[in-house]
Structure formats: C-alpha cells, structure tokens
C-alpha cells in the first residue's frame, strides 16, 4: 500500500497534468513529433518512421530522460496503430484532438488556415501544454470491451462487403441469367443459391440437367416442399434465355462465378 505522502504526490502529479507535451502528427510512413520539455527555451522536432521499434525507442528514451514525468501526447485520432502502440505505456497519457478543433486553432494563428504537417505538430503540442485543462484524456476501455467492439466492427464491415458483392452479382445476372434471381430471390446469398450458380452458371447448362438431379439438389439444401420444388422445376422448364450472344453471356458468366467465390469467402469470415 502506498504511504499517505506517496498518495499525495501522485494526486498532485495527476492534478498538474503531464509535464512533457508531445504533438504527434501521424502519417502512413513517417510521424512528425514536437516535444515541449519543462524549462526548455523552444520545442524540439523529430521524424519517426511508422515502425513499432522506432516509436518504442523514441518514447522509452524520453521516459528514461524524465522518469518521474508523464508524457502527454496530443494526436488527431482516437484509434489506429499509433494509438494502439502508445496504450501500452503507463507513463503516456493520450489526448485525442478533434480535427475541427485543430483546424480552428490553426486558423487563429495563420492567415490562410492551410494545413502543414510540421505546423500541425507544433500546434498539437501547444494545445496540450497551454490548454490541457480543456482537453479530455483517452480512457481506454476494458480489454474485453475493446475486443468485442473490434469483432463487431469487423463483422459489420464484412456484411457490408457481402452486400456490395451481392449487388454486383444481381446486376450481372439481370443482364444474362435473370432466371437465377427469379428462382432464389433473397436466398441467392445463401449456400443453396451460391452452389446453384456454381453448378449451373448459365441457362443452357441448367436446361440440360434432368429433374431427378435438380430434385436431389434441392433436397440436399433442405428445400423439401414438393409444391415449391415443382414450381421451381416448372419455372426452369418454361424459361427462355435473355440472350444467347456468347460475347455477352461468357464474360458475365465468368464475372458471376468470380463474385460467387468472393461472396463465399466473405460469408465464411462472417461466420467465423
């Protein structure tokens, strides 16, 4: 248990905020960091490559120079690789800065308000040093909450991707094989619809298939209503080709098969 004096010093340190402020203007390949040290006549600027070992070396070196200080990092994001890299340090306090707030702050000190990466790093550090009482530090969620949020987000992205692929597939089928849409409708994205297109990717091949084989296919996919099966078989028998021009059918058939494969891959990801 910490002593009363240690608790008071810890409380005082938290009340005063971090002693060293860092404006971090991030980029895909290289980050620009501006460090404002207590008592220094001017801030120092640094270029750090977007590599875990480079970021690690920079912050650990700064921590070794000021082992009793907290490092306040102001950055224009609340998530992403840089944030994830910094969250592991107990001596770093992250302050996500709203891009609009930084833009307004920039306009106050530049005539044009034009964005300049180094200048943004300077301004981010200045916002932290002079206005940290108005900023809210990042409060990381519990690990299980962060994990669940990312799982849900990734799943939602995969669902959106599947929807986009399905729309492309429907558009292709409308142009050469509308019967598939008529037979399966919303079930086109389910295993029964996707396997149907893999086996019978154009009307001529489907017409050449016997009813016994088609019945077995529907039974395999738990579509066992005799009335529904017969209706589908009648629809297939009566269907006419929208076009038989190979210059149209063959490219669209290939596209449809490629989209089916992509949808199946995304569908597996969603299920996982």
N, C-alpha and C positions, 0 to 999 in steps of 0.2 A: 504493500500500500504506500503511495507517495505521502510524504510529510505535508504538514499544512503549508510550510514555506514553499515547497515544490509546487503544490497545487496553485498557490497564489501567483507564482512566477509563470506557470503555464497559462493561467487565466489572463494574466496581464499580457502575455505574448499574443494570445488569440485576440484580445481586445484591441491591441495596437495593429493587428494585421500583419501580413508578411513584411519582412524588412527589405527584401530584394525583389524588384519587379522586373518581369520579362515580358516584352511584347513579342509575340510569336506570329509572324506572317507566314503561313504554311503554303506549300506548293507540292506538286506531284513528285518533283525530283530534288528540290532543294528548299530549305526553310531559311528565312531571314529572322534572326533573333536580336533584339535590342535589350541589353541588361543595364538596369539602373541600380547601382550599388549605393548604400548609405554613405554620405560624405564625399562621394566622387564628384569631381567638377563637371563631368559630362558622361553620358551613357556610352557604352561600347557596343558595337555591332558585330555580328558573327553570321557566317553562312554555314549551315549544317546540312549535309546530304540526307535525303529521306532514306535512311538505313537505321534499323534498331540499334546497332552498335555505335553509330555516330551520335544519335540522341542520348544514348546511355552514357557515353563518355562525357558529353557536354554537361549533363545535369549532375552526374556524380562528381566531376571535377569542381563544379560550382558549389556543391554541397560540402566537399572537403575544404574549400576555402572559407566557407561560412557554416560550420557545423551546427551552430545554435540558431541559425536563421531559417525561416520558412521562405520558400520561393513562390511568389505569386505570378502565375502565368496567365496573361490575357490573350485570348485567341478567338478568332471569328468562327467558332464551331463548338458544338456540344457533344459531338460524336465523331467517330472516324479513327483512322490508325494513329494519328498523333495523340489524340485524347486517350486512346487505349494504352499507348506506350507510357503516358505520364501518370496514369491512375495507379501504377504500382508503387510510386514513391510516396512515403508518408510525410515527406518534407516539402511536397509540392501541393499548392492549392490552385486549382484551375478556376478561372473566371471566364465563362463563355460570354462573348460580346456580341450583341445583336448587330448584324451588318448595317442595319439602318442607323443604329446609334453611332457606329463608327463613321458612317457617311456624313451624318450631321456634324460630328466632331471635326471631321476633315474640312467640311465647308467653312467652319468657323475660323480656320487658320490658313486656308488657301483661297485665292480668288476664283479659280476655275472649279475647284472641288474635284479635279481629276484624280483618278486612282493611281497611286505609285506604290509599288510593293515596299521599298525601303521606308518610305514615309509612313506607310500604314504600320509598320513595325514600331517606328518611333511613337506614333500616336497611341498605339495599344499600350505600350509601356507607360506613357504619360497618363493615360486614363487610369491605369492601375495605381500608379504612385500618388496621384493628386486627387483621385476621385473614388478610391476603393470603398469608401463608406457608402457609396451609391450603387456599388456592384454586388451581385449575389454569387457566391462561390458555387461551384458544381457540387451537388450532393449525390454521390454515386448510389445507385440502387443496390439492394442486396444481390449477391451473385445469382441466386435462383430466379430473381425477378428479371435481371438483365438477360439471363439465358432464355427465359420464356419469351421475353419481348423480341429477341432476335429470331427465335424459332418462328414465332407468329408472323413477324415481318417478312422473313424469307419465304414462308409458305404462301403468304398473300402475294408476293412477287411472282412466285411460280404459278399461282392460279391466274394472275393477270396475263402471264406469258402464254398459258394454255388457251385463254380466251382469245388472245390475239392470233395464235396459230389456227384455232378453230374457225375464226372469221375468214382467214385466208383459204382454208380448206373448203369452206362453204362457197366462197366466191369461185374457186376453181371448179367445183362440182356443178355449179349452176351453168357453167359455160360448156360442159361436155357430158355430164352424167347426173342430171337432176333427179333421176330415179333413186339414187342413194339417199338424198335428202328426204324424199317422199317416204321411203321405207323406214328411216330411223329418226328423223327429226332431231329432237334434243338428245336422243340416245347415241348420236353419231360419235360423241366423245367417249362413250363407254366401251369396254372391251368388245362387245358384240358389234358395234359399228366400225371400230378400228380394224378388227380382224376381217370383217366382211370386205372392207376396201382393200386389205392386203391380198385376199384370195380372189376377189372379183373387182378389179380396178377399172373395168370398163364393161359396157352393156353386152357386147358381143360374147365375151367370155362367160358372163353370167347366164346368157340365153342358152349357151351350150351345155349347161350343168343340169343334170337330172333332178327331179323334185325330191327323190329319196336323199340325195346328198344335201340338198338345201334344208330338208326337214331335220336331218341329223345335226346340221349346223345350228339351227335354232334351238333344238333340244339341248345341245351342249352348253348353250348360253342361258339356260333356264327360261327360255321363251317357249312355253309348252301349251299355251292356249290354242286349241285346234282352230278355233274361229279366227284368231289373229294370224296363225301360220297360213291358213288357207287364203286369207285376204292378201297377205304378202305374196304368196305364190301366184295368185290371180293378177296382182298388180305387175309382177315381173313378166308374166306371160303376155300381158297386153301392152307393155311398154314399147315405145318407139325411140330410136336414137335421136337426140337433138341434132347431132351432126355426125357424119361418118368420115369427114375430111381428116386424113391422118396428120396433116400439117397442124391441125388444131388438137386432135384427140391425144396424140402421142406426147407432146410436151406437157399438156395439162395432166395427163395420167401420171407422168413422172413426177410432176410437182405435187400431185395429191399423195403419192406414195412417200415422198420425202417428208411432207407435212405430217402424215400419219406416224412415221418413225419419230419425228420430233415431239409430237404430242404424247406418244407413249413414254418417251424418256422423261418429259416434264411430269407426266402423271405418276411415274414411279417415284420421282423426287417428292411430289406432294404426299404420297402415301408414306414414304419414309419419314 
